[in-house]
Amino acid sequence: MNKDKLLILGSGYTGQELTRLAVNAGYTVVGTTRDEDTREFLRSHGATPIEWSVGDDPAPWIAHLGPKTSVVYSIPTLFRSYEGADGGDLPRHITPMADVLTECRQAAVKRVIYLSSTSVYGDHGGDWVDESTKCHPSSDYGKMRYDIESYLMEAETDFPITIARLVGIYGPGRTLIDAIKQGRYTLVDGGKKITNRVHVHDIARALLAIIERGPDSHRVFNITDGHPQHVRDLVEFICDEAGLETPIVESLDEFARRRKSANAVARWKKQIRVLNERLRRELDLELVYPDVFSGYRAILESDADAPVST
């Protein structure tokens, strides 16, 4: 059995799937959460839950750090607006990650993985992007994530730091199906947006691959299926397969007035196609769900969907 330990800071949807796979692979898994259902999930899958969130005393999870511990930081940015640097100090959105990195340095951990987002790329007019593409994020969330990434990539550590840039996550319990069924989903701007997706199971497999055979130096990986689609094509596929009516069309201006969220509008304006060649080549990883159609077909066939956010 593998004696290495995995500490997941923020055991949300992705963290729970990673927990399941890692425990099955023989890892000792510890996960933080403030949610009772998540704590029960972790316990039922053989992991140790810790009640913690940013701002709490970190001593309970610090106790699990060590040379055989890999740390996955899966906590979203804590602020809605971007404020940048203030007086030369670290921006407030970087501080939680910086505090974790300090503890990881002192404990000489095995590896740190930060779950970021392809929002750091910004809008590239639908062109293909890879890990070498220049980032110019347009949303506040993207700017904050890119600041955190830059801080980590410049950090001097005795262990490797990996940035995992995630695209739109889906899987059992997290799909568009219920929103379409209930009439809560609209085709913004006619569904012309290009969507990049990845199944949660493949995210967890990619993270385990990074832990087990990732590079010994700081590195960035796009975590995506590498087969972007137009939103309308995905929605029409779901509706055809599930026997649902196609959602109504909503203009981008109407969506902006309804949501009143600059970050949400920025997501619909951003147009990129994300490559995953580095993930497949350097980690020798083949995806179980190589495109979003195969992933959704498996979900529909298993009838495992549940109400989710869009």
Helices and strands as residue ranges (DSSP letters): E 5-9, H 13-24, E 28-33, H 36-44, E 48-51, H 59-62, E 69-73, H 95-107, E 111-117, G 118-121, E 128-129, H 140-154, E 161-166, E 168-170, H 177-181, E 187-188, G 189-191, E 194-195, E 197-199, H 200-213, E 219-223, E 229-230, H 231-242, E 249-250, H 252-259, H 262-269, E 273-274, H 277-282, H 292-302
